[in-house]
Amino acid sequence: MKFTIDRIEKDIAIVECEDNTFKEIPISLLKDAHEGDVYKIIKDENETKKRKENIKQMMDDLFKD
């Protein structure tokens, strides 16, 4: 998913998404953001898998019989 910063209003970035919709994102989530910058959001499958495995292990340890 890509989006372009349309404008910045105080601490909010108004971004235009690929489907031509506009969303508000806290500027604090965007490093060194400027109007016209393009960002790409990707899902990190490997990190997601690691975290799920870690949570499962913690749950298993917590609820041992």
GUBA-217707 format. One record per residue: y, x, z of N, C-alpha, C in turn; residue number from 1. Coordinates in nm, 2 decimals, always signed. Layout:
% GUBA-217707
<rec n_c2="Y" n_c1="X" n_c3="Z" ca_c2="Y" ca_c1="X" ca_c3="Z" c_c2="Y" c_c1="X" c_c3="Z" pos="NUM"/>
...
***
This chain:
% GUBA-217707
<rec n_c2="-0.12" n_c1="+0.09" n_c3="+0.00" ca_c2="+0.00" ca_c1="+0.00" ca_c3="+0.00" c_c2="+0.12" c_c1="+0.09" c_c3="+0.00" pos="1"/>
<rec n_c2="+0.21" n_c1="+0.06" n_c3="-0.09" ca_c2="+0.34" ca_c1="+0.13" ca_c3="-0.09" c_c2="+0.46" c_c1="+0.04" c_c3="-0.06" pos="2"/>
<rec n_c2="+0.56" n_c1="+0.09" n_c3="-0.01" ca_c2="+0.69" ca_c1="+0.02" ca_c3="+0.01" c_c2="+0.80" c_c1="+0.11" c_c3="-0.01" pos="3"/>
<rec n_c2="+0.92" n_c1="+0.05" n_c3="-0.04" ca_c2="+1.04" ca_c1="+0.12" ca_c3="-0.06" c_c2="+1.14" c_c1="+0.07" c_c3="+0.04" pos="4"/>
<rec n_c2="+1.22" n_c1="+0.17" n_c3="+0.10" ca_c2="+1.32" ca_c1="+0.13" ca_c3="+0.19" c_c2="+1.44" c_c1="+0.07" c_c3="+0.11" pos="5"/>
<rec n_c2="+1.47" n_c1="-0.05" n_c3="+0.12" ca_c2="+1.58" ca_c1="-0.12" ca_c3="+0.05" c_c2="+1.71" c_c1="-0.09" c_c3="+0.12" pos="6"/>
<rec n_c2="+1.71" n_c1="-0.10" n_c3="+0.25" ca_c2="+1.83" ca_c1="-0.07" ca_c3="+0.33" c_c2="+1.79" c_c1="-0.05" c_c3="+0.48" pos="7"/>
<rec n_c2="+1.88" n_c1="+0.01" n_c3="+0.55" ca_c2="+1.86" ca_c1="+0.03" ca_c3="+0.69" c_c2="+1.98" c_c1="-0.04" c_c3="+0.77" pos="8"/>
<rec n_c2="+1.94" n_c1="-0.13" n_c3="+0.86" ca_c2="+2.04" ca_c1="-0.20" ca_c3="+0.94" c_c2="+2.01" c_c1="-0.17" c_c3="+1.09" pos="9"/>
<rec n_c2="+2.10" n_c1="-0.09" n_c3="+1.15" ca_c2="+2.08" ca_c1="-0.05" ca_c3="+1.29" c_c2="+1.95" c_c1="+0.02" c_c3="+1.30" pos="10"/>
<rec n_c2="+1.86" n_c1="-0.03" n_c3="+1.38" ca_c2="+1.73" ca_c1="+0.03" ca_c3="+1.40" c_c2="+1.61" c_c1="-0.03" c_c3="+1.33" pos="11"/>
<rec n_c2="+1.65" n_c1="-0.10" n_c3="+1.22" ca_c2="+1.55" ca_c1="-0.17" ca_c3="+1.14" c_c2="+1.56" c_c1="-0.13" c_c3="+0.99" pos="12"/>
<rec n_c2="+1.44" n_c1="-0.10" n_c3="+0.93" ca_c2="+1.44" ca_c1="-0.07" ca_c3="+0.79" c_c2="+1.39" c_c1="-0.20" c_c3="+0.72" pos="13"/>
<rec n_c2="+1.47" n_c1="-0.24" n_c3="+0.62" ca_c2="+1.43" ca_c1="-0.35" ca_c3="+0.54" c_c2="+1.36" c_c1="-0.29" c_c3="+0.42" pos="14"/>
<rec n_c2="+1.23" n_c1="-0.32" n_c3="+0.41" ca_c2="+1.15" ca_c1="-0.26" ca_c3="+0.30" c_c2="+1.10" c_c1="-0.36" c_c3="+0.20" pos="15"/>
<rec n_c2="+1.09" n_c1="-0.31" n_c3="+0.08" ca_c2="+1.03" ca_c1="-0.40" ca_c3="-0.03" c_c2="+0.89" c_c1="-0.35" c_c3="-0.06" pos="16"/>
<rec n_c2="+0.80" n_c1="-0.44" n_c3="-0.05" ca_c2="+0.66" ca_c1="-0.41" ca_c3="-0.07" c_c2="+0.62" c_c1="-0.42" c_c3="-0.22" pos="17"/>
<rec n_c2="+0.50" n_c1="-0.38" n_c3="-0.25" ca_c2="+0.46" ca_c1="-0.38" ca_c3="-0.39" c_c2="+0.46" c_c1="-0.52" c_c3="-0.45" pos="18"/>
<rec n_c2="+0.44" n_c1="-0.62" n_c3="-0.36" ca_c2="+0.43" ca_c1="-0.76" ca_c3="-0.41" c_c2="+0.57" c_c1="-0.83" c_c3="-0.42" pos="19"/>
<rec n_c2="+0.67" n_c1="-0.74" n_c3="-0.40" ca_c2="+0.81" ca_c1="-0.79" ca_c3="-0.41" c_c2="+0.86" c_c1="-0.87" c_c3="-0.29" pos="20"/>
<rec n_c2="+0.78" n_c1="-0.87" n_c3="-0.18" ca_c2="+0.83" ca_c1="-0.93" ca_c3="-0.06" c_c2="+0.90" c_c1="-0.83" c_c3="+0.03" pos="21"/>
<rec n_c2="+0.98" n_c1="-0.87" n_c3="+0.12" ca_c2="+1.06" ca_c1="-0.79" ca_c3="+0.21" c_c2="+1.01" c_c1="-0.80" c_c3="+0.35" pos="22"/>
<rec n_c2="+1.00" n_c1="-0.69" n_c3="+0.42" ca_c2="+0.96" ca_c1="-0.69" ca_c3="+0.56" c_c2="+1.06" c_c1="-0.61" c_c3="+0.64" pos="23"/>
<rec n_c2="+1.06" n_c1="-0.63" n_c3="+0.77" ca_c2="+1.14" ca_c1="-0.55" ca_c3="+0.86" c_c2="+1.05" c_c1="-0.46" c_c3="+0.94" pos="24"/>
<rec n_c2="+1.08" n_c1="-0.33" n_c3="+0.94" ca_c2="+1.00" ca_c1="-0.23" ca_c3="+1.01" c_c2="+1.09" c_c1="-0.15" c_c3="+1.11" pos="25"/>
<rec n_c2="+1.05" n_c1="-0.13" n_c3="+1.23" ca_c2="+1.14" ca_c1="-0.05" ca_c3="+1.32" c_c2="+1.16" c_c1="+0.09" c_c3="+1.26" pos="26"/>
<rec n_c2="+1.28" n_c1="+0.14" n_c3="+1.25" ca_c2="+1.31" ca_c1="+0.27" ca_c3="+1.19" c_c2="+1.24" c_c1="+0.38" c_c3="+1.26" pos="27"/>
<rec n_c2="+1.21" n_c1="+0.36" n_c3="+1.39" ca_c2="+1.14" ca_c1="+0.46" ca_c3="+1.47" c_c2="+1.00" c_c1="+0.50" c_c3="+1.41" pos="28"/>
<rec n_c2="+0.94" n_c1="+0.41" n_c3="+1.34" ca_c2="+0.81" ca_c1="+0.43" ca_c3="+1.28" c_c2="+0.81" c_c1="+0.51" c_c3="+1.15" pos="29"/>
<rec n_c2="+0.93" n_c1="+0.54" n_c3="+1.10" ca_c2="+0.95" ca_c1="+0.61" ca_c3="+0.97" c_c2="+1.02" c_c1="+0.74" c_c3="+0.99" pos="30"/>
<rec n_c2="+0.95" n_c1="+0.85" n_c3="+0.98" ca_c2="+1.01" ca_c1="+0.98" ca_c3="+1.00" c_c2="+1.12" c_c1="+1.01" c_c3="+0.89" pos="31"/>
<rec n_c2="+1.24" n_c1="+1.05" n_c3="+0.93" ca_c2="+1.34" ca_c1="+1.09" ca_c3="+0.84" c_c2="+1.37" c_c1="+0.99" c_c3="+0.73" pos="32"/>
<rec n_c2="+1.38" n_c1="+0.87" n_c3="+0.76" ca_c2="+1.39" ca_c1="+0.76" ca_c3="+0.66" c_c2="+1.53" c_c1="+0.75" c_c3="+0.60" pos="33"/>
<rec n_c2="+1.53" n_c1="+0.73" n_c3="+0.47" ca_c2="+1.66" ca_c1="+0.70" ca_c3="+0.40" c_c2="+1.64" c_c1="+0.59" c_c3="+0.30" pos="34"/>
<rec n_c2="+1.74" n_c1="+0.52" n_c3="+0.26" ca_c2="+1.73" ca_c1="+0.42" ca_c3="+0.16" c_c2="+1.68" c_c1="+0.48" c_c3="+0.03" pos="35"/>
<rec n_c2="+1.59" n_c1="+0.40" n_c3="-0.03" ca_c2="+1.53" ca_c1="+0.45" ca_c3="-0.15" c_c2="+1.40" c_c1="+0.53" c_c3="-0.13" pos="36"/>
<rec n_c2="+1.37" n_c1="+0.57" n_c3="-0.01" ca_c2="+1.25" ca_c1="+0.64" ca_c3="+0.01" c_c2="+1.13" c_c1="+0.55" c_c3="-0.01" pos="37"/>
<rec n_c2="+1.02" n_c1="+0.61" n_c3="-0.06" ca_c2="+0.89" ca_c1="+0.54" ca_c3="-0.09" c_c2="+0.79" c_c1="+0.59" c_c3="+0.01" pos="38"/>
<rec n_c2="+0.72" n_c1="+0.50" n_c3="+0.08" ca_c2="+0.61" ca_c1="+0.54" ca_c3="+0.17" c_c2="+0.48" c_c1="+0.48" c_c3="+0.12" pos="39"/>
<rec n_c2="+0.38" n_c1="+0.54" n_c3="+0.16" ca_c2="+0.24" ca_c1="+0.49" ca_c3="+0.13" c_c2="+0.17" c_c1="+0.48" c_c3="+0.26" pos="40"/>
<rec n_c2="+0.10" n_c1="+0.37" n_c3="+0.28" ca_c2="+0.02" ca_c1="+0.34" ca_c3="+0.40" c_c2="-0.12" c_c1="+0.35" c_c3="+0.35" pos="41"/>
<rec n_c2="-0.20" n_c1="+0.43" n_c3="+0.42" ca_c2="-0.35" ca_c1="+0.43" ca_c3="+0.39" c_c2="-0.43" c_c1="+0.41" c_c3="+0.52" pos="42"/>
<rec n_c2="-0.54" n_c1="+0.35" n_c3="+0.50" ca_c2="-0.63" ca_c1="+0.33" ca_c3="+0.61" c_c2="-0.72" c_c1="+0.45" c_c3="+0.62" pos="43"/>
<rec n_c2="-0.73" n_c1="+0.51" n_c3="+0.74" ca_c2="-0.81" ca_c1="+0.63" ca_c3="+0.77" c_c2="-0.95" c_c1="+0.59" c_c3="+0.81" pos="44"/>
<rec n_c2="-1.04" n_c1="+0.57" n_c3="+0.72" ca_c2="-1.17" ca_c1="+0.52" ca_c3="+0.75" c_c2="-1.25" c_c1="+0.61" c_c3="+0.85" pos="45"/>
<rec n_c2="-1.23" n_c1="+0.75" n_c3="+0.83" ca_c2="-1.30" ca_c1="+0.84" ca_c3="+0.92" c_c2="-1.25" c_c1="+0.83" c_c3="+1.06" pos="46"/>
<rec n_c2="-1.12" n_c1="+0.82" n_c3="+1.08" ca_c2="-1.07" ca_c1="+0.81" ca_c3="+1.22" c_c2="-1.11" c_c1="+0.68" c_c3="+1.28" pos="47"/>
<rec n_c2="-1.10" n_c1="+0.57" n_c3="+1.20" ca_c2="-1.15" ca_c1="+0.44" ca_c3="+1.25" c_c2="-1.29" c_c1="+0.45" c_c3="+1.30" pos="48"/>
<rec n_c2="-1.38" n_c1="+0.51" n_c3="+1.22" ca_c2="-1.52" ca_c1="+0.52" ca_c3="+1.26" c_c2="-1.53" c_c1="+0.60" c_c3="+1.39" pos="49"/>
<rec n_c2="-1.46" n_c1="+0.71" n_c3="+1.40" ca_c2="-1.47" ca_c1="+0.80" ca_c3="+1.52" c_c2="-1.43" c_c1="+0.72" c_c3="+1.64" pos="50"/>
<rec n_c2="-1.32" n_c1="+0.65" n_c3="+1.63" ca_c2="-1.27" ca_c1="+0.57" ca_c3="+1.75" c_c2="-1.36" c_c1="+0.46" c_c3="+1.79" pos="51"/>
<rec n_c2="-1.42" n_c1="+0.39" n_c3="+1.69" ca_c2="-1.51" ca_c1="+0.28" ca_c3="+1.73" c_c2="-1.64" c_c1="+0.34" c_c3="+1.80" pos="52"/>
<rec n_c2="-1.68" n_c1="+0.46" n_c3="+1.75" ca_c2="-1.80" ca_c1="+0.52" ca_c3="+1.81" c_c2="-1.76" c_c1="+0.57" c_c3="+1.96" pos="53"/>
<rec n_c2="-1.64" n_c1="+0.62" n_c3="+1.97" ca_c2="-1.60" ca_c1="+0.66" ca_c3="+2.11" c_c2="-1.59" c_c1="+0.54" c_c3="+2.20" pos="54"/>
<rec n_c2="-1.53" n_c1="+0.43" n_c3="+2.15" ca_c2="-1.52" ca_c1="+0.31" ca_c3="+2.24" c_c2="-1.66" c_c1="+0.26" c_c3="+2.27" pos="55"/>
<rec n_c2="-1.75" n_c1="+0.26" n_c3="+2.18" ca_c2="-1.89" ca_c1="+0.21" ca_c3="+2.20" c_c2="-1.95" c_c1="+0.30" c_c3="+2.31" pos="56"/>
<rec n_c2="-1.93" n_c1="+0.43" n_c3="+2.30" ca_c2="-1.99" ca_c1="+0.52" ca_c3="+2.40" c_c2="-1.94" c_c1="+0.49" c_c3="+2.54" pos="57"/>
<rec n_c2="-1.81" n_c1="+0.47" n_c3="+2.55" ca_c2="-1.74" ca_c1="+0.44" ca_c3="+2.68" c_c2="-1.79" c_c1="+0.31" c_c3="+2.73" pos="58"/>
<rec n_c2="-1.81" n_c1="+0.21" n_c3="+2.65" ca_c2="-1.86" ca_c1="+0.08" ca_c3="+2.69" c_c2="-2.01" c_c1="+0.10" c_c3="+2.74" pos="59"/>
<rec n_c2="-2.09" n_c1="+0.17" n_c3="+2.67" ca_c2="-2.22" ca_c1="+0.19" ca_c3="+2.71" c_c2="-2.23" c_c1="+0.27" c_c3="+2.84" pos="60"/>
<rec n_c2="-2.15" n_c1="+0.37" n_c3="+2.86" ca_c2="-2.14" ca_c1="+0.44" ca_c3="+2.99" c_c2="-2.10" c_c1="+0.35" c_c3="+3.10" pos="61"/>
<rec n_c2="-2.00" n_c1="+0.27" n_c3="+3.07" ca_c2="-1.95" ca_c1="+0.18" ca_c3="+3.18" c_c2="-2.04" c_c1="+0.07" c_c3="+3.23" pos="62"/>
<rec n_c2="-2.12" n_c1="+0.02" n_c3="+3.13" ca_c2="-2.21" ca_c1="-0.09" ca_c3="+3.16" c_c2="-2.36" c_c1="-0.06" c_c3="+3.16" pos="63"/>
<rec n_c2="-2.39" n_c1="+0.07" n_c3="+3.21" ca_c2="-2.53" ca_c1="+0.10" ca_c3="+3.22" c_c2="-2.59" c_c1="+0.02" c_c3="+3.33" pos="64"/>
<rec n_c2="-2.72" n_c1="-0.01" n_c3="+3.31" ca_c2="-2.79" ca_c1="-0.09" ca_c3="+3.41" c_c2="-2.83" c_c1="-0.01" c_c3="+3.53" pos="65"/>
***
